[in-house]
Amino acid sequence: MLMRYEITEGKRMLTKVQTTFFEFVEGSNREGNVHKSSDSDGSSSFYGNIKSYEAMYDACYSGLNVKKMMKATADLKSLVNHEVETPRKAIVGEAFNAAAFAAGHPYHYYKDADEYGKPRVHLTYSTNAVAGVRSEQFIRHGAALCAVADEIAEQVDVKISLYITNMGVLGGNGCQVVTIKDYNEVIDIARVAATAHPSFFRRIGFSWFENASRLIDSRCSSGYGGSMTGISRGAVISDEEFKEWVGAANDEMLVDFPAPDEGQFKGDDYTAEWIKSAMENISDSVEKDVKHCKLFGL
């Protein structure tokens, strides 16, 4: 296991975990762990529609949810305005013009230097949520991530990480970061689709909490705690700690996606409008050279 973890001792004990997707899923499945199942059919409820840990584990590799995710992504992209004007900017360059991208321009890069290079964008998204989030919101949340990542992947180098932040979990607070796609890898929609499925957090994620002392460290106690998403994440881990733990480099922009419990994911129209607002926010951050662009609360 290449899992990295760190436990900060003290009154506000913080357990930070950093793994790859494979390490996270296989660590959760380590022999000897006890996996709980739900009696709820969960067709549109807190639990999702996968009742057992074993079924969710299989779904992480079987591609379940991919078709639904791809359709949701396509539907959202079709709702975003893609009027194309005569291109006036170079297609390669060092500065990403997100506003031009959001408007649908195929050439949305400024040509600022003799040497051309792609900007590096690290998309981080929260896959946990407060109780009561409907399955459709999880799917729409993942589709919004895919829509943005898919559009910019040809023009920028993209890294994608998910995170789970909880207060009162593991005998203190917890921040788990899972690498979904590194810069040198292609986007695996199946991985995003699996992590965007509501049962992923309820099964694979909860397994870590149930078995923390074996998966992480004997000092960790069990317990789920409460999800801390959006701006509330600061109660668990500071921005500086978070950027360090996800491995944000000096030459990349960290784009912070919201959790699926935010209101913009309650409908397709709301989500499409949010995507456009998010890209405008990214554009402003590029112009102002902001390295940590937060998209929650828009």
C-alpha positions in Angstrom: 0.0 0.0 0.0 1.3 3.5 -0.9 -1.3 5.1 1.3 0.0 8.2 3.1 -1.6 9.3 6.3 -0.9 11.7 9.1 -2.5 12.2 12.5 -2.2 15.5 14.2 -2.2 15.0 17.9 -4.0 17.4 20.3 -7.4 18.7 21.1 -8.6 18.8 17.5 -7.0 15.6 16.3 -6.9 15.6 12.5 -6.5 12.4 10.5 -5.5 13.0 6.9 -5.4 10.1 4.4 -4.1 10.3 0.9 -4.5 7.4 -1.6 -5.1 6.6 -5.2 -8.5 5.3 -6.3 -7.3 1.7 -6.4 -5.6 2.0 -3.0 -8.8 3.5 -1.5 -11.1 0.8 -2.9 -8.8 -2.1 -2.2 -7.9 -0.8 1.3 -11.6 -0.6 2.1 -11.8 -4.2 0.9 -8.9 -5.5 3.0 -9.5 -9.0 4.4 -11.0 -9.0 7.8 -13.0 -5.8 7.5 -16.7 -6.0 8.4 -19.0 -4.5 5.9 -22.5 -3.4 6.8 -25.6 -3.5 4.5 -28.7 -1.4 4.4 -32.3 -2.7 4.3 -33.4 0.4 2.4 -34.0 0.0 -1.3 -32.8 3.6 -1.6 -34.0 4.3 -5.1 -33.8 8.0 -4.5 -32.7 8.3 -0.9 -29.8 8.8 1.4 -28.4 5.4 0.6 -28.4 5.2 -3.2 -29.7 2.1 -4.8 -26.8 -0.3 -4.0 -27.7 -2.2 -0.8 -24.5 -4.0 0.0 -20.8 -3.2 0.2 -20.0 -6.1 -2.1 -22.2 -4.8 -4.9 -20.6 -1.3 -4.6 -17.1 -2.8 -4.6 -18.0 -4.6 -7.9 -19.5 -1.4 -9.3 -16.1 0.4 -8.9 -14.7 -1.8 -11.6 -17.7 -2.9 -13.7 -18.6 0.5 -15.2 -22.0 0.6 -13.5 -23.4 4.1 -13.7 -21.2 5.1 -16.6 -24.1 5.3 -19.2 -26.2 7.3 -16.8 -23.3 9.6 -16.0 -22.4 10.1 -19.7 -26.0 10.9 -20.6 -26.3 13.3 -17.7 -23.1 15.0 -18.8 -24.3 15.3 -22.4 -27.6 16.7 -21.2 -25.9 19.4 -19.1 -23.4 20.3 -21.9 -26.3 20.7 -24.3 -27.9 23.3 -21.9 -24.7 25.4 -21.7 -24.6 28.1 -24.3 -22.1 27.2 -27.1 -22.4 30.0 -29.6 -19.2 30.2 -31.5 -17.8 33.5 -32.8 -14.9 34.0 -35.2 -11.8 32.9 -33.2 -9.3 35.7 -32.4 -7.1 34.0 -29.9 -4.4 31.4 -30.4 -5.3 27.8 -29.6 -2.1 27.2 -27.7 -0.5 29.4 -25.1 0.2 29.9 -21.5 -2.9 31.7 -20.3 -6.3 30.0 -20.3 -9.1 32.3 -21.2 -12.0 30.6 -19.4 -14.6 33.2 -20.4 -13.9 32.5 -24.1 -14.2 28.8 -23.3 -17.5 29.2 -21.5 -18.8 31.1 -24.4 -17.9 28.2 -26.7 -14.9 29.7 -28.6 -12.7 26.9 -30.0 -9.6 29.1 -29.6 -9.6 30.2 -26.0 -5.9 30.6 -25.2 -3.9 33.8 -25.2 -0.6 33.5 -27.1 1.6 35.3 -24.6 5.1 33.9 -25.2 7.4 32.2 -27.7 7.2 29.0 -25.7 3.9 27.3 -25.6 2.7 25.3 -22.6 -0.6 24.0 -21.3 -1.8 25.4 -17.9 -2.2 22.8 -15.2 -5.6 22.6 -13.5 -6.2 20.4 -10.4 -9.9 19.8 -10.0 -10.8 18.7 -6.5 -14.4 17.7 -5.7 -16.2 16.6 -2.5 -17.9 13.3 -2.8 -19.5 13.4 0.7 -22.7 15.1 1.6 -25.0 15.8 4.5 -27.9 13.3 5.0 -30.9 13.3 2.8 -29.2 14.1 -0.6 -31.1 12.4 -3.4 -29.4 10.1 -5.8 -30.2 12.4 -8.7 -28.1 15.1 -7.1 -25.1 12.9 -6.8 -25.4 11.9 -10.4 -25.8 15.5 -11.5 -22.9 16.6 -9.4 -20.6 14.0 -11.0 -21.9 15.0 -14.5 -21.1 18.6 -13.9 -17.5 17.7 -13.0 -17.3 15.5 -16.1 -18.7 18.3 -18.3 -16.1 20.8 -17.2 -13.2 18.3 -17.2 -14.1 17.0 -20.6 -14.3 20.4 -22.2 -11.0 21.7 -20.9 -9.0 18.4 -21.1 -7.8 19.0 -24.7 -6.5 22.5 -23.8 -5.2 22.1 -20.3 -3.5 19.4 -18.3 -6.0 18.2 -15.7 -5.6 16.3 -12.4 -8.7 15.2 -10.6 -9.0 14.3 -6.9 -11.9 13.6 -4.6 -12.0 14.4 -0.9 -14.1 13.4 2.1 -14.1 15.7 5.1 -15.9 14.9 8.3 -16.0 16.3 11.8 -16.1 14.0 14.8 -14.9 11.0 12.8 -12.0 8.7 13.7 -11.9 10.1 17.2 -11.4 13.7 15.9 -11.7 15.1 12.4 -10.9 13.5 9.1 -9.8 14.5 5.6 -9.4 11.8 3.0 -8.0 12.7 -0.4 -8.2 10.2 -3.3 -6.5 10.7 -6.6 -8.8 9.9 -9.5 -6.7 11.0 -12.4 -3.1 12.3 -12.4 -1.7 14.7 -15.1 -0.2 11.9 -17.2 -3.4 9.8 -17.2 -6.6 10.0 -19.3 -9.9 10.7 -17.7 -11.5 7.5 -16.6 -15.2 8.2 -16.6 -15.9 4.9 -14.9 -13.9 6.1 -11.8 -15.8 9.4 -11.7 -19.1 7.6 -12.3 -18.4 5.2 -9.4 -17.4 7.9 -7.0 -20.4 10.0 -8.0 -22.7 7.2 -7.2 -24.4 7.9 -3.9 -23.6 4.4 -2.6 -19.9 4.9 -3.0 -19.7 7.2 0.0 -22.3 5.2 1.9 -20.4 1.9 1.3 -16.7 2.3 0.4 -16.2 5.5 2.4 -18.1 4.4 5.5 -16.0 1.2 5.5 -12.9 3.3 6.2 -14.7 4.9 9.1 -15.9 1.5 10.5 -12.4 0.0 10.2 -10.2 3.0 10.8 -8.0 1.4 13.4 -7.1 -1.3 11.0 -7.0 0.7 7.8 -5.1 3.7 9.1 -3.8 3.6 12.7 -4.6 1.9 16.0 -5.2 5.4 17.5 -8.2 5.9 15.4 -11.6 5.0 16.8 -14.7 4.2 14.8 -17.6 6.5 14.1 -19.0 8.4 11.2 -19.1 11.9 12.5 -20.8 14.6 10.4 -20.0 15.6 6.8 -18.5 19.0 6.5 -18.9 20.3 3.0 -18.4 23.6 1.2 -17.3 26.5 3.3 -17.8 24.4 6.4 -14.8 22.3 5.5 -12.7 25.0 7.2 -13.9 23.6 10.5 -12.0 20.4 9.7 -8.9 21.5 7.8 -7.6 24.9 6.8 -7.1 26.0 3.2 -3.3 25.8 3.6 -3.4 22.3 5.1 -5.9 21.2 2.4 -3.8 22.6 -0.5 -0.7 20.9 0.9 -2.5 17.6 1.4 -3.9 17.4 -2.1 -0.4 18.1 -3.4 -1.2 21.5 -5.0 1.9 22.7 -6.9 3.0 26.3 -7.3 2.4 26.1 -11.1 -1.1 24.8 -11.0 -4.5 26.2 -10.2 -6.5 24.4 -7.6 -10.2 24.4 -8.6 -12.4 23.5 -5.6 -15.7 21.9 -6.6 -18.6 21.9 -4.2 -20.3 18.8 -2.7 -23.4 17.2 -4.1 -25.6 18.7 -1.3 -25.5 22.2 -2.7 -28.7 23.6 -4.3 -27.4 24.0 -7.8 -27.5 20.2 -8.4 -31.2 19.9 -7.7 -32.1 20.3 -11.4 -30.5 20.3 -14.8 -31.2 23.9 -15.6 -29.8 25.1 -12.2 -26.7 23.0 -12.8 -26.1 24.2 -16.3 -26.3 27.8 -15.1 -24.0 27.0 -12.3 -21.4 25.5 -14.8 -21.4 28.9 -16.7 -21.0 30.8 -13.4 -18.3 28.5 -12.3 -16.3 29.1 -15.6 -16.7 32.8 -15.2 -15.3 32.4 -11.7 -12.4 30.4 -13.0 -11.8 33.1 -15.6 -11.6 35.8 -12.9 -9.2 33.7 -10.9 -7.0 33.3 -13.9 -7.0 37.0 -14.6 -6.1 37.8 -10.9 -3.6 34.9 -10.7 -5.6 33.2 -7.9 -4.2 29.8 -7.2 -7.1 28.4 -5.2 -10.5 28.9 -7.0 -13.4 28.0 -4.8 -16.7 27.2 -6.6 -18.9 26.5 -3.6 -21.4 29.1 -2.6 -21.8 30.6 -6.1 
